Structure formats: C-alpha cells, structure tokens
C-alpha cells in the first residue's frame, strides 16, 4: 500500500511538472510570437 502510494505520488509529481512546463513554454512562445 505504502509503496503504491509513493509510486502514485511520483506519477502525480511528474505529471504536474510536465503540465506546468508546458504552460510556461506556451506562455513564452505566445509572448515571443506576438
């Protein structure tokens, strides 16, 4: 149980990080294009 919970936390952290990175990249691209 604890091991699966840690694995789930890893997945959530990686997913949140990738989503945040995508948002920052899209904002930078939008500001750079306009």
PQR file of N, CA, C, O and H, with PARSE charges and radii, in Angstrom:
ATOM      1  N   UNK A   1       0.846  -1.197   0.000 -0.4000 1.5000
ATOM      2  CA  UNK A   1       0.000   0.000   0.000 -0.0000 2.0000
ATOM      3  C   UNK A   1       0.884   1.249   0.000  0.5500 1.7000
ATOM      4  O   UNK A   1       0.705   2.154  -0.816 -0.5500 1.4000
ATOM      5  N   UNK A   2       1.832   1.279   0.925 -0.4000 1.5000
ATOM      6  CA  UNK A   2       2.681   2.464   1.035 -0.0000 2.0000
ATOM      7  C   UNK A   2       3.530   2.631  -0.233  0.5500 1.7000
ATOM      8  O   UNK A   2       3.743   3.748  -0.704 -0.5500 1.4000
ATOM      9  H   UNK A   2       1.976   0.544   1.588  0.4000 1.0000
ATOM     10  N   UNK A   3       4.009   1.508  -0.775 -0.4000 1.5000
ATOM     11  CA  UNK A   3       4.857   1.577  -1.970 -0.0000 2.0000
ATOM     12  C   UNK A   3       4.050   2.093  -3.165  0.5500 1.7000
ATOM     13  O   UNK A   3       4.535   2.923  -3.934 -0.5500 1.4000
ATOM     14  H   UNK A   3       3.836   0.601  -0.392  0.4000 1.0000
ATOM     15  N   UNK A   4       2.820   1.599  -3.317 -0.4000 1.5000
ATOM     16  CA  UNK A   4       1.986   2.060  -4.428 -0.0000 2.0000
ATOM     17  C   UNK A   4       1.635   3.539  -4.253  0.5500 1.7000
ATOM     18  O   UNK A   4       1.530   4.278  -5.231 -0.5500 1.4000
ATOM     19  H   UNK A   4       2.426   0.924  -2.692  0.4000 1.0000
ATOM     20  N   UNK A   5       1.455   3.963  -2.996 -0.4000 1.5000
ATOM     21  CA  UNK A   5       1.141   5.368  -2.727 -0.0000 2.0000
ATOM     22  C   UNK A   5       2.320   6.253  -3.123  0.5500 1.7000
ATOM     23  O   UNK A   5       2.132   7.326  -3.698 -0.5500 1.4000
ATOM     24  H   UNK A   5       1.540   3.362  -2.201  0.4000 1.0000
ATOM     25  N   UNK A   6       3.540   5.797  -2.813 -0.4000 1.5000
ATOM     26  CA  UNK A   6       4.734   6.559  -3.190 -0.0000 2.0000
ATOM     27  C   UNK A   6       4.854   6.626  -4.705  0.5500 1.7000
ATOM     28  O   UNK A   6       5.206   7.665  -5.264 -0.5500 1.4000
ATOM     29  H   UNK A   6       3.692   4.925  -2.347  0.4000 1.0000
ATOM     30  N   UNK A   7       4.556   5.503  -5.369 -0.4000 1.5000
ATOM     31  CA  UNK A   7       4.623   5.484  -6.837 -0.0000 2.0000
ATOM     32  C   UNK A   7       3.583   6.438  -7.423  0.5500 1.7000
ATOM     33  O   UNK A   7       3.853   7.140  -8.397 -0.5500 1.4000
ATOM     34  H   UNK A   7       4.270   4.660  -4.915  0.4000 1.0000
ATOM     35  N   UNK A   8       2.390   6.455  -6.820 -0.4000 1.5000
ATOM     36  CA  UNK A   8       1.339   7.361  -7.279 -0.0000 2.0000
ATOM     37  C   UNK A   8       1.780   8.812  -7.096  0.5500 1.7000
ATOM     38  O   UNK A   8       1.529   9.655  -7.957 -0.5500 1.4000
ATOM     39  H   UNK A   8       2.171   5.884  -6.029  0.4000 1.0000
ATOM     40  N   UNK A   9       2.438   9.101  -5.972 -0.4000 1.5000
ATOM     41  CA  UNK A   9       2.942  10.453  -5.736 -0.0000 2.0000
ATOM     42  C   UNK A   9       3.965  10.857  -6.780  0.5500 1.7000
ATOM     43  O   UNK A   9       3.976  11.995  -7.248 -0.5500 1.4000
ATOM     44  H   UNK A   9       2.642   8.416  -5.272  0.4000 1.0000
ATOM     45  N   UNK A  10       4.840   9.899  -7.147 -0.4000 1.5000
ATOM     46  CA  UNK A  10       5.830  10.166  -8.192 -0.0000 2.0000
ATOM     47  C   UNK A  10       5.137  10.529  -9.496  0.5500 1.7000
ATOM     48  O   UNK A  10       5.488  11.516 -10.142 -0.5500 1.4000
ATOM     49  H   UNK A  10       4.831   8.974  -6.767  0.4000 1.0000
ATOM     50  N   UNK A  11       4.134   9.711  -9.883 -0.4000 1.5000
ATOM     51  CA  UNK A  11       3.423   9.963 -11.140 -0.0000 2.0000
ATOM     52  C   UNK A  11       2.729  11.324 -11.120  0.5500 1.7000
ATOM     53  O   UNK A  11       2.777  12.068 -12.100 -0.5500 1.4000
ATOM     54  H   UNK A  11       3.849   8.910  -9.358  0.4000 1.0000
ATOM     55  N   UNK A  12       2.083  11.644  -9.993 -0.4000 1.5000
ATOM     56  CA  UNK A  12       1.384  12.931  -9.884 -0.0000 2.0000
ATOM     57  C   UNK A  12       2.376  14.087  -9.969  0.5500 1.7000
ATOM     58  O   UNK A  12       2.105  15.097 -10.618 -0.5500 1.4000
ATOM     59  H   UNK A  12       2.045  11.040  -9.197  0.4000 1.0000
ATOM     60  N   UNK A  13       3.528  13.937  -9.310 -0.4000 1.5000
ATOM     61  CA  UNK A  13       4.535  14.996  -9.336 -0.0000 2.0000
ATOM     62  C   UNK A  13       5.089  15.213 -10.734  0.5500 1.7000
ATOM     63  O   UNK A  13       5.236  16.349 -11.185 -0.5500 1.4000
ATOM     64  H   UNK A  13       3.748  13.116  -8.782  0.4000 1.0000
ATOM     65  N   UNK A  14       5.396  14.106 -11.421 -0.4000 1.5000
ATOM     66  CA  UNK A  14       5.938  14.217 -12.785 -0.0000 2.0000
ATOM     67  C   UNK A  14       4.887  14.823 -13.714  0.5500 1.7000
ATOM     68  O   UNK A  14       5.206  15.658 -14.560 -0.5500 1.4000
ATOM     69  H   UNK A  14       5.276  13.184 -11.055  0.4000 1.0000
ATOM     70  N   UNK A  15       3.619  14.393 -13.549 -0.4000 1.5000
ATOM     71  CA  UNK A  15       2.550  14.901 -14.403 -0.0000 2.0000
ATOM     72  C   UNK A  15       2.342  16.403 -14.167  0.5500 1.7000
ATOM     73  O   UNK A  15       2.205  17.168 -15.121 -0.5500 1.4000
ATOM     74  H   UNK A  15       3.360  13.714 -12.862  0.4000 1.0000
ATOM     75  N   UNK A  16       2.320  16.819 -12.905 -0.4000 1.5000
ATOM     76  CA  UNK A  16       2.137  18.236 -12.583 -0.0000 2.0000
ATOM     77  C   UNK A  16       3.306  19.061 -13.121  0.5500 1.7000
ATOM     78  O   UNK A  16       3.108  20.161 -13.636 -0.5500 1.4000
ATOM     79  H   UNK A  16       2.431  16.197 -12.130  0.4000 1.0000
ATOM     80  N   UNK A  17       4.525  18.529 -13.000 -0.4000 1.5000
ATOM     81  CA  UNK A  17       5.697  19.247 -13.504 -0.0000 2.0000
ATOM     82  C   UNK A  17       5.647  19.415 -15.011  0.5500 1.7000
ATOM     83  O   UNK A  17       5.968  20.483 -15.532 -0.5500 1.4000
ATOM     84  H   UNK A  17       4.686  17.635 -12.581  0.4000 1.0000
ATOM     85  N   UNK A  18       5.244  18.357 -15.717 -0.4000 1.5000
ATOM     86  CA  UNK A  18       5.185  18.440 -17.177 -0.0000 2.0000
ATOM     87  C   UNK A  18       4.089  19.412 -17.614  0.5500 1.7000
ATOM     88  O   UNK A  18       4.264  20.157 -18.578 -0.5500 1.4000
ATOM     89  H   UNK A  18       4.983  17.489 -15.294  0.4000 1.0000
ATOM     90  N   UNK A  19       2.968  19.401 -16.908 -0.4000 1.5000
ATOM     91  CA  UNK A  19       1.877  20.330 -17.242 -0.0000 2.0000
ATOM     92  C   UNK A  19       2.319  21.772 -17.011  0.5500 1.7000
ATOM     93  O   UNK A  19       2.046  22.645 -17.835 -0.5500 1.4000
ATOM     94  H   UNK A  19       2.826  18.796 -16.125  0.4000 1.0000
ATOM     95  N   UNK A  20       3.005  22.026 -15.888 -0.4000 1.5000
ATOM     96  CA  UNK A  20       3.486  23.376 -15.594 -0.0000 2.0000
ATOM     97  C   UNK A  20       4.510  23.813 -16.636  0.5500 1.7000
ATOM     98  O   UNK A  20       4.495  24.961 -17.081 -0.5500 1.4000
ATOM     99  H   UNK A  20       3.226  21.317 -15.219  0.4000 1.0000
ATOM    100  N   UNK A  21       5.401  22.898 -17.027 -0.4000 1.5000
ATOM    101  CA  UNK A  21       6.416  23.226 -18.031 -0.0000 2.0000
ATOM    102  C   UNK A  21       5.750  23.554 -19.363  0.5500 1.7000
ATOM    103  O   UNK A  21       6.159  24.494 -20.045 -0.5500 1.4000
ATOM    104  H   UNK A  21       5.413  21.966 -16.666  0.4000 1.0000
ATOM    105  N   UNK A  22       4.729  22.787 -19.740 -0.4000 1.5000
ATOM    106  CA  UNK A  22       4.020  23.051 -20.995 -0.0000 2.0000
ATOM    107  C   UNK A  22       3.340  24.418 -20.947  0.5500 1.7000
ATOM    108  O   UNK A  22       3.355  25.154 -21.934 -0.5500 1.4000
ATOM    109  H   UNK A  22       4.397  22.024 -19.186  0.4000 1.0000
ATOM    110  N   UNK A  23       2.747  24.755 -19.811 -0.4000 1.5000
ATOM    111  CA  UNK A  23       2.089  26.050 -19.676 -0.0000 2.0000
ATOM    112  C   UNK A  23       3.080  27.196 -19.800  0.5500 1.7000
ATOM    113  O   UNK A  23       2.796  28.191 -20.466 -0.5500 1.4000
ATOM    114  H   UNK A  23       2.735  24.157 -19.010  0.4000 1.0000
ATOM    115  N   UNK A  24       4.242  27.064 -19.166 -0.4000 1.5000
ATOM    116  CA  UNK A  24       5.270  28.109 -19.238 -0.0000 2.0000
ATOM    117  C   UNK A  24       5.776  28.246 -20.668  0.5500 1.7000
ATOM    118  O   UNK A  24       5.939  29.360 -21.166 -0.5500 1.4000
ATOM    119  H   UNK A  24       4.473  26.255 -18.625  0.4000 1.0000
ATOM    120  N   UNK A  25       6.024  27.118 -21.331 -0.4000 1.5000
ATOM    121  CA  UNK A  25       6.529  27.155 -22.711 -0.0000 2.0000
ATOM    122  C   UNK A  25       5.504  27.812 -23.629  0.5500 1.7000
ATOM    123  O   UNK A  25       5.871  28.614 -24.488 -0.5500 1.4000
ATOM    124  H   UNK A  25       5.891  26.213 -20.926  0.4000 1.0000
ATOM    125  N   UNK A  26       4.224  27.484 -23.457 -0.4000 1.5000
ATOM    126  CA  UNK A  26       3.198  28.083 -24.315 -0.0000 2.0000
ATOM    127  C   UNK A  26       3.099  29.588 -24.067  0.5500 1.7000
ATOM    128  O   UNK A  26       2.915  30.361 -25.008 -0.5500 1.4000
ATOM    129  H   UNK A  26       3.926  26.833 -22.759  0.4000 1.0000
ATOM    130  N   UNK A  27       3.221  30.005 -22.807 -0.4000 1.5000
ATOM    131  CA  UNK A  27       3.175  31.436 -22.496 -0.0000 2.0000
ATOM    132  C   UNK A  27       4.356  32.159 -23.134  0.5500 1.7000
ATOM    133  O   UNK A  27       4.188  33.229 -23.719 -0.5500 1.4000
ATOM    134  H   UNK A  27       3.370  29.377 -22.043  0.4000 1.0000
ATOM    135  N   UNK A  28       5.550  31.578 -23.022 -0.4000 1.5000
ATOM    136  CA  UNK A  28       6.751  32.196 -23.596 -0.0000 2.0000
ATOM    137  C   UNK A  28       6.623  32.276 -25.115  0.5500 1.7000
ATOM    138  O   UNK A  28       6.945  33.301 -25.717 -0.5500 1.4000
ATOM    139  H   UNK A  28       5.687  30.709 -22.547  0.4000 1.0000
ATOM    140  N   UNK A  29       6.155  31.197 -25.727 -0.4000 1.5000
ATOM    141  CA  UNK A  29       6.002  31.196 -27.188 -0.0000 2.0000
ATOM    142  C   UNK A  29       4.988  32.255 -27.619  0.5500 1.7000
ATOM    143  O   UNK A  29       5.201  32.969 -28.599 -0.5500 1.4000
ATOM    144  H   UNK A  29       5.893  30.365 -25.238  0.4000 1.0000
ATOM    145  N   UNK A  30       3.882  32.349 -26.874 -0.4000 1.5000
ATOM    146  CA  UNK A  30       2.845  33.325 -27.220 -0.0000 2.0000
ATOM    147  C   UNK A  30       3.390  34.748 -27.095  0.5500 1.7000
ATOM    148  O   UNK A  30       3.131  35.590 -27.955 -0.5500 1.4000
ATOM    149  H   UNK A  30       3.709  31.769 -26.078  0.4000 1.0000
ATOM    150  N   UNK A  31       4.143  35.017 -26.028 -0.4000 1.5000
ATOM    151  CA  UNK A  31       4.712  36.353 -25.823 -0.0000 2.0000
ATOM    152  C   UNK A  31       5.774  36.641 -26.875  0.5500 1.7000
ATOM    153  O   UNK A  31       5.926  37.784 -27.306 -0.5500 1.4000
ATOM    154  H   UNK A  31       4.354  34.333 -25.329  0.4000 1.0000
ATOM    155  N   UNK A  32       6.519  35.603 -27.297 -0.4000 1.5000
ATOM    156  CA  UNK A  32       7.600  35.799 -28.264 -0.0000 2.0000
ATOM    157  C   UNK A  32       7.041  36.035 -29.665  0.5500 1.7000
ATOM    158  O   UNK A  32       7.585  36.829 -30.432 -0.5500 1.4000
ATOM    159  H   UNK A  32       6.396  34.674 -26.947  0.4000 1.0000
ATOM    160  N   UNK A  33       5.941  35.335 -29.995 -0.4000 1.5000
ATOM    161  CA  UNK A  33       5.363  35.465 -31.340 -0.0000 2.0000
ATOM    162  C   UNK A  33       4.698  36.831 -31.497  0.5500 1.7000
ATOM    163  O   UNK A  33       4.898  37.509 -32.505 -0.5500 1.4000
ATOM    164  H   UNK A  33       5.499  34.690 -29.372  0.4000 1.0000
ATOM    165  N   UNK A  34       3.908  37.233 -30.502 -0.4000 1.5000
ATOM    166  CA  UNK A  34       3.163  38.486 -30.635 -0.0000 2.0000
ATOM    167  C   UNK A  34       4.072  39.700 -30.506  0.5500 1.7000
ATOM    168  O   UNK A  34       3.603  40.835 -30.594 -0.5500 1.4000
ATOM    169  H   UNK A  34       3.746  36.682 -29.683  0.4000 1.0000
TER
END
